[in-house]
Each structure stands twice: as C-alpha cells, then as structure tokens.
Amino acid sequence: MTELSFKGKEFVYNHHLSVPFHPLVPHPEKGIGDVAFDGNLIIQGDNLKALKALMPMYAGKVDCIFIDPPYNTGNEGWAYNDNVNAPMIKEWLDSNPIGIDDGLRHDKWCAMMWPRLKLLFDLLADDGVMLVCIDDNELYRLRMMLDEISGNTDNWIGTIVWKNVTDNNPTRIAIEHEYIVCFAKQKENVEKVWKSRLSDVKDILIEVGDDLSEKFKDNDELQAAYTSWFREHKKELWPLDRYKYIDHGGVYTGSQSVHNPGKEGYRYDVIHPNSGQPCKEPLMGYRFPEETMKDLLKAEKILFGEDHTKIIELKVYAKDYLSKLPSVIELDGRVAAYELREIFPDQKKAFDHPKPTQLVDQLLSFVATPNAIVLDSFAGSGTTAHSVLKLNQADEGNRRFVLVEMEEYAEDLTSERVRRVINGVKSAQSDELKNGYDAKFTYCTLGDAIEMDTILTGQNLPAYDQLGALLFHMATNHPLDPSGVDQEARYLGESEDLHVWLIYQDDLDWLKSQEAALTLSFAREIAGAKPDKPHLVFAPARFVSQKLLNDERLQVEFAPLPFALYRVERD
C-alpha cells in the first residue's frame, strides 16, 4: 500500500498515545437538562484533547463521524498548536498561523490531522462510518491518510461531490464543488447498518401506489384513498414521507428542481390550468428550455399549486428514487447562511461557510440509524447537532450527538444554536424552528490533565467516575458503561474476561486512610459475589499480598494507583 510522506510524520505517528487525559467538566447552567456524559454533549476545548477525553466512554461506540476540518486554503488562519515535544519539529511548528505562502502548510495540515484521525478511528464502531468534508487543496492527502490509518484501502466507501454553486477560485476554472470522503472502520460490516430503510420504504410506496391505481381509476378518488393511507402510515415512511401525491404513474413528490440554481436560467411563461394566468417564475428562471417544459407538461410531470401564485414543481416518482447515496449532491451552500440568519436574526453574519442541515440530513439519513451516536469534532456552527435533532423528530429516533469546538464561539454560537433550536425560535418562518425539539444536552469544558504519577498530591483529584472511566479503558481497552458503575460497592464494570474495581474517593485524607486499601476480606467478598471471571482492583494500597490471594485461590489482582505520598510494598 502506498504511504503518504510529510515532514514531521515520524513525530506525530503515535502522538495520539501521548496526549494526556483531561476529564470533562460539566457546566449545567450552559446546557439543557441534567448533566449526562452518555447523552448529547457539546465540549469546548482542543479537539485532540477532547477526543482523548471521550475515549474511556466512547471507544469503539461511535456509529457515525461527520467532520468539516480546515480545508487549508491558505486563507483560513488556522494554527497548529499541538504540543509535540521534538526539537527537530518545533521550529517549523512555531511559524503559525498557516498562510498561503507557507511552503510547509500541507505538511502542517497533515501533522495536525494525523493524530486526530487516529483517535477518531479508535472511537469509531466496527460498523461505523466516517464522513469528511474537504476540497481540492487536501483531498488526495486526506485519502492517503485515511487509507493508511484504516489499514486497508478497501475501507474507502466512496467520495461524494457536493455541487454547492460557490465560485471561490479566481482562476479561469469556476470551482462549484467540494467533496465528502466516506470511509468505514471495517467495510465488510457497513452493509449491516447502511440504511436499507430507504429501499424498504421505496418498495412499500411502489406497492401501495400500484395497488391503489388498480382500484381507483378516477384521479380524485385515487388521491383521496392515498391521502388517507399516507396519513395513517406517515411516521413509518421517513425519510420518504414527502411522497404525498399519487397519479396513475405512481406515488410522487414535488421538487423545486424547476428553478435554475446559481446562474441565470430560461425565461418563459407557464400557464396555470385553472386561472389561465402565468405561474410565479423562479427567481433565477427555469433550469431547462421551453421545449423541455412543454414535454414535461404533456407527460403530466408538472405539479401546479392551487393557483398561479405558487411556483410549479417537478413530479419526482418514488419508483425513480435512488435508494443509495448519490455520488453528486446538488445543494446551494448559501441556504446554510439563510438558515443561520433565521436562527440568529440579531446577527448579520453568524459564521463563515456553515454547512446546510439539508446536506447533513441526507448523509445521516443513510448512515445514522435511530439509536446512533454521531460525533463531530470540528463542530463550527453546530449543524450536525441541528441535523440530529431534526432526524430524531422525523422518525422518533434516539440519536445522540457529541460536538467538539475549540474556539470561543463554542458557547456563543455552537451551543447557543442548539439551545435556540431546542427551545424554539419564535421569530422563525418555519414551524419546525418555531416549535423546537424535545431534547437535552450537556455542555462541558476540559479539566486539568490527570497526571497519573502525581494524582495523590492532592492538587489534582478527579471525580470517581472520571478516574474510573480512564482506568477501566486502560485495563480492558473497552469503554466504560456508566450504568454499570456502583461507586458504593467500588465496582466499575466488566469486560469479556475481567471484573474491574476501584477503591477511591476524591478526598486526600481518605486516600491516606486504611479504608483506601485492598484487604483480604474485600477480595473474598468480591470473588464470592462474582465468581465467573477474574478481578482487577485499583487502589492506592493493599493490606494483603498477591501470594496470599493466590494461596486462597482468589482470582483477584491488585493494580496500584500511581501516587507520590503513600507507597508501601507489603509482600
């Protein structure tokens, strides 16, 4: 397999392993609802540290990762700020921020992305999917990094071209697209979760349409019968619940694809069949010539409103729906700015280059099942969370989002957007935004790094659940399930072959006391209560030797907490 080479790769190749663990510090007043680390999360802090902080609870559990990292255009001003302690690399890392004239900007971008992608793949479930937005500046380097990190080029699912109608290139070639690179953790597992729901719903709509068309020859009776059926089954039809019309050609929806996005289109009149007056013309004109429109009218593929004041729509039949993600998505990127303006009417421009929720909706509708965990570590304006909330409401799902944003606007924009769309934006035009969503989220920052060698100096005592999550992950290489923790019993949980215990309180005096030690009576108690597998007990000290434990045939092993004040060997 071809490998990507870039300056500094040898220093960042395993840098993700040396990133210290920072506990999540909740701020209840900035979220909605009770604090829940296993619910919706928004984390403000460096995303490399935040990804490491998520590892104890989320390693191998994230179903979908959607990220929109810096495109490295040279005009973004992003800074490489990871603490890579290698003298040979420090000098060129100090030349931040990245600029268009920086000859090493591509190397720095790779050095920034490499450890983050490593941690993201560790967080991704075996049947999980990663979607990465990018443009031509780093597309090929990104592909090679993902190939190498995933360990197999066969884990590439495909690359989607997003035609966003944005000419951001001053050369003679108008750049009107970006990319979304799609990778799997293990491609052979993706078929198990990749949404077959679309195919299933499509088949249902076609079958119902054909059946009703046979029974009702009159168009009005046909539509009435289908409308009645549609209302009864609407919740079961997501995400194809927009197919609410029928004729003898089948079930169909209206699409605003008659307009011409991004540039001036064709100008002519389309006469409304009832009023005899010209229908309202799209702002940029029609996307196809008049002769094509005449053919569509003749084939009865145009959907008219009640009168001429509504723009006509093109009928799109369920039988023609592509029940796979298309390789080209055409969506005007400017709708994202309009969407933010509706959420933040008090701000003229809330965010540069946001992603439209419609784009993320379409992607997640294929790859994020109703109970999926969706992670976005370059959260920006919070589009991913907004999309997750929309999809949950559409199909009564229970998807959870985890957002990470390092910039100051994490509170004023990212989480504020989520707060507003949950509570409802009363000034919004759409009922969806007005009514809000039934959801909660926890807002966190990153606490001081847990330095294991100095944990018991008393200056840095993490909470029981935070330290427990870290130790459990270190011992088992699995994330901790918070629902299985029993702090009173000192029990963290179990893996396939091990029970894990933690004797600890975030109180220095208690940690110096005899209560903070593993004893023979405790070992007998836990071995008797859970005899099915061995036990690992983390504690500051022990009052029983491993030899005595072995002599009594107790499958209990002591793991000393690193500390500076209380180290006693009692063998």
ChimeraX attribute file (.defattr): number of C-alpha atoms within 10 A of each C-alpha:
attribute: neighborCount
match mode: 1-to-1
recipient: residues
	/A:1	9
	/A:2	8
	/A:3	10
	/A:4	16
	/A:5	13
	/A:6	15
	/A:7	15
	/A:8	19
	/A:9	19
	/A:10	12
	/A:11	14
	/A:12	22
	/A:13	14
	/A:14	13
	/A:15	19
	/A:16	18
	/A:17	12
	/A:18	11
	/A:19	18
	/A:20	16
	/A:21	24
	/A:22	22
	/A:23	25
	/A:24	21
	/A:25	18
	/A:26	20
	/A:27	12
	/A:28	15
	/A:29	11
	/A:30	16
	/A:31	22
	/A:32	17
	/A:33	12
	/A:34	12
	/A:35	19
	/A:36	15
	/A:37	19
	/A:38	17
	/A:39	18
	/A:40	23
	/A:41	24
	/A:42	30
	/A:43	28
	/A:44	25
	/A:45	20
	/A:46	18
	/A:47	19
	/A:48	23
	/A:49	20
	/A:50	25
	/A:51	28
	/A:52	25
	/A:53	23
	/A:54	22
	/A:55	24
	/A:56	26
	/A:57	21
	/A:58	22
	/A:59	22
	/A:60	21
	/A:61	20
	/A:62	25
	/A:63	24
	/A:64	25
	/A:65	28
	/A:66	24
	/A:67	20
	/A:68	17
	/A:69	16
	/A:70	17
	/A:71	18
	/A:72	21
	/A:73	16
	/A:74	17
	/A:75	12
	/A:76	13
	/A:77	14
	/A:78	15
	/A:79	16
	/A:80	18
	/A:81	12
	/A:82	16
	/A:83	11
	/A:84	15
	/A:85	11
	/A:86	11
	/A:87	8
	/A:88	10
	/A:89	16
	/A:90	13
	/A:91	9
	/A:92	14
	/A:93	21
	/A:94	11
	/A:95	14
	/A:96	15
	/A:97	16
	/A:98	23
	/A:99	18
	/A:100	13
	/A:101	9
	/A:102	14
	/A:103	10
	/A:104	16
	/A:105	22
	/A:106	19
	/A:107	17
	/A:108	23
	/A:109	22
	/A:110	21
	/A:111	23
	/A:112	18
	/A:113	18
	/A:114	22
	/A:115	22
	/A:116	20
	/A:117	20
	/A:118	21
	/A:119	19
	/A:120	24
	/A:121	24
	/A:122	20
	/A:123	27
	/A:124	25
	/A:125	22
	/A:126	19
	/A:127	22
	/A:128	28
	/A:129	29
	/A:130	27
	/A:131	25
	/A:132	19
	/A:133	21
	/A:134	23
	/A:135	20
	/A:136	14
	/A:137	13
	/A:138	16
	/A:139	18
	/A:140	13
	/A:141	18
	/A:142	21
	/A:143	19
	/A:144	17
	/A:145	19
	/A:146	25
	/A:147	20
	/A:148	15
	/A:149	18
	/A:150	20
	/A:151	13
	/A:152	15
	/A:153	17
	/A:154	13
	/A:155	19
	/A:156	20
	/A:157	16
	/A:158	14
	/A:159	19
	/A:160	19
	/A:161	20
	/A:162	23
	/A:163	17
	/A:164	20
	/A:165	19
	/A:166	15
	/A:167	13
	/A:168	11
	/A:169	10
	/A:170	8
	/A:171	8
	/A:172	6
	/A:173	9
	/A:174	12
	/A:175	17
	/A:176	17
	/A:177	22
	/A:178	20
	/A:179	21
	/A:180	24
	/A:181	22
	/A:182	20
	/A:183	26
	/A:184	26
	/A:185	26
	/A:186	19
	/A:187	19
	/A:188	12
	/A:189	15
	/A:190	19
	/A:191	10
	/A:192	10
	/A:193	16
	/A:194	18
	/A:195	19
	/A:196	15
	/A:197	19
	/A:198	20
	/A:199	14
	/A:200	12
	/A:201	19
	/A:202	23
	/A:203	14
	/A:204	14
	/A:205	23
	/A:206	17
	/A:207	15
	/A:208	15
	/A:209	23
	/A:210	17
	/A:211	12
	/A:212	20
	/A:213	23
	/A:214	10
	/A:215	11
	/A:216	16
	/A:217	12
	/A:218	11
	/A:219	13
	/A:220	12
	/A:221	14
	/A:222	20
	/A:223	20
	/A:224	14
	/A:225	16
	/A:226	21
	/A:227	16
	/A:228	10
	/A:229	13
	/A:230	20
	/A:231	11
	/A:232	10
	/A:233	12
	/A:234	18
	/A:235	14
	/A:236	15
	/A:237	20
	/A:238	18
	/A:239	20
	/A:240	20
	/A:241	18
	/A:242	15
	/A:243	21
	/A:244	18
	/A:245	21
	/A:246	25
	/A:247	21
	/A:248	16
	/A:249	13
	/A:250	20
	/A:251	26
	/A:252	26
	/A:253	18
	/A:254	20
	/A:255	15
	/A:256	12
	/A:257	15
	/A:258	20
	/A:259	22
	/A:260	17
	/A:261	19
	/A:262	15
	/A:263	9
	/A:264	13
	/A:265	17
	/A:266	14
	/A:267	15
	/A:268	13
	/A:269	12
	/A:270	20
	/A:271	14
	/A:272	19
	/A:273	13
	/A:274	11
	/A:275	11
	/A:276	11
	/A:277	14
	/A:278	16
	/A:279	20
	/A:280	16
	/A:281	19
	/A:282	19
	/A:283	12
	/A:284	15
	/A:285	17
	/A:286	21
	/A:287	19
	/A:288	15
	/A:289	12
	/A:290	15
	/A:291	9
	/A:292	11
	/A:293	19
	/A:294	13
	/A:295	12
	/A:296	14
	/A:297	14
	/A:298	10
	/A:299	9
	/A:300	13
	/A:301	18
	/A:302	20
	/A:303	18
	/A:304	21
	/A:305	14
	/A:306	11
	/A:307	17
	/A:308	20
	/A:309	14
	/A:310	14
	/A:311	19
	/A:312	24
	/A:313	18
	/A:314	21
	/A:315	23
	/A:316	20
	/A:317	21
	/A:318	23
	/A:319	17
	/A:320	10
	/A:321	13
	/A:322	11
	/A:323	17
	/A:324	12
	/A:325	15
	/A:326	14
	/A:327	13
	/A:328	14
	/A:329	18
	/A:330	15
	/A:331	18
	/A:332	17
	/A:333	21
	/A:334	16
	/A:335	16
	/A:336	20
	/A:337	19
	/A:338	14
	/A:339	17
	/A:340	22
	/A:341	17
	/A:342	18
	/A:343	24
	/A:344	19
	/A:345	15
	/A:346	9
	/A:347	11
	/A:348	10
	/A:349	12
	/A:350	18
	/A:351	16
	/A:352	9
	/A:353	12
	/A:354	20
	/A:355	22
	/A:356	22
	/A:357	20
	/A:358	16
	/A:359	19
	/A:360	18
	/A:361	20
	/A:362	16
	/A:363	17
	/A:364	22
	/A:365	20
	/A:366	18
	/A:367	24
	/A:368	24
	/A:369	21
	/A:370	16
	/A:371	12
	/A:372	20
	/A:373	25
	/A:374	28
	/A:375	27
	/A:376	27
	/A:377	24
	/A:378	20
	/A:379	28
	/A:380	26
	/A:381	25
	/A:382	24
	/A:383	25
	/A:384	29
	/A:385	30
	/A:386	22
	/A:387	22
	/A:388	26
	/A:389	25
	/A:390	21
	/A:391	23
	/A:392	19
	/A:393	16
	/A:394	16
	/A:395	16
	/A:396	14
	/A:397	16
	/A:398	18
	/A:399	20
	/A:400	24
	/A:401	25
	/A:402	24
	/A:403	28
	/A:404	26
	/A:405	25
	/A:406	19
	/A:407	16
	/A:408	11
	/A:409	16
	/A:410	23
	/A:411	19
	/A:412	12
	/A:413	19
	/A:414	26
	/A:415	28
	/A:416	19
	/A:417	22
	/A:418	27
	/A:419	21
	/A:420	17
	/A:421	24
	/A:422	21
	/A:423	18
	/A:424	19
	/A:425	22
	/A:426	16
	/A:427	12
	/A:428	17
	/A:429	11
	/A:430	11
	/A:431	11
	/A:432	14
	/A:433	21
	/A:434	18
	/A:435	15
	/A:436	20
	/A:437	20
	/A:438	12
	/A:439	19
	/A:440	19
	/A:441	27
	/A:442	25
	/A:443	25
	/A:444	24
	/A:445	20
	/A:446	18
	/A:447	16
	/A:448	15
	/A:449	16
	/A:450	18
	/A:451	15
	/A:452	15
	/A:453	11
	/A:454	15
	/A:455	19
	/A:456	22
	/A:457	13
	/A:458	15
	/A:459	9
	/A:460	17
	/A:461	19
	/A:462	21
	/A:463	14
	/A:464	17
	/A:465	17
	/A:466	19
	/A:467	21
	/A:468	27
	/A:469	24
	/A:470	23
	/A:471	21
	/A:472	26
	/A:473	19
	/A:474	13
	/A:475	14
	/A:476	17
	/A:477	15
	/A:478	20
	/A:479	22
	/A:480	25
	/A:481	16
	/A:482	16
	/A:483	9
	/A:484	11
	/A:485	20
	/A:486	14
	/A:487	16
	/A:488	7
	/A:489	11
	/A:490	20
	/A:491	18
	/A:492	25
	/A:493	20
	/A:494	21
	/A:495	16
	/A:496	8
	/A:497	10
	/A:498	17
	/A:499	23
	/A:500	23
	/A:501	26
	/A:502	27
	/A:503	23
	/A:504	22
	/A:505	17
	/A:506	15
	/A:507	13
	/A:508	17
	/A:509	10
	/A:510	12
	/A:511	21
	/A:512	15
	/A:513	12
	/A:514	13
	/A:515	15
	/A:516	20
	/A:517	22
	/A:518	24
	/A:519	17
	/A:520	18
	/A:521	11
	/A:522	13
	/A:523	20
	/A:524	16
	/A:525	11
	/A:526	21
	/A:527	19
	/A:528	11
	/A:529	8
	/A:530	11
	/A:531	12
	/A:532	12
	/A:533	14
	/A:534	17
	/A:535	22
	/A:536	19
	/A:537	25
	/A:538	26
	/A:539	21
	/A:540	27
	/A:541	27
	/A:542	24
	/A:543	16
	/A:544	18
	/A:545	17
	/A:546	18
	/A:547	10
	/A:548	12
	/A:549	18
	/A:550	12
	/A:551	9
	/A:552	11
	/A:553	11
	/A:554	19
	/A:555	19
	/A:556	23
	/A:557	18
	/A:558	21
	/A:559	17
	/A:560	15
	/A:561	21
	/A:562	18
	/A:563	16
	/A:564	13
	/A:565	15
	/A:566	15
	/A:567	13
	/A:568	10
	/A:569	10
	/A:570	10
	/A:571	10
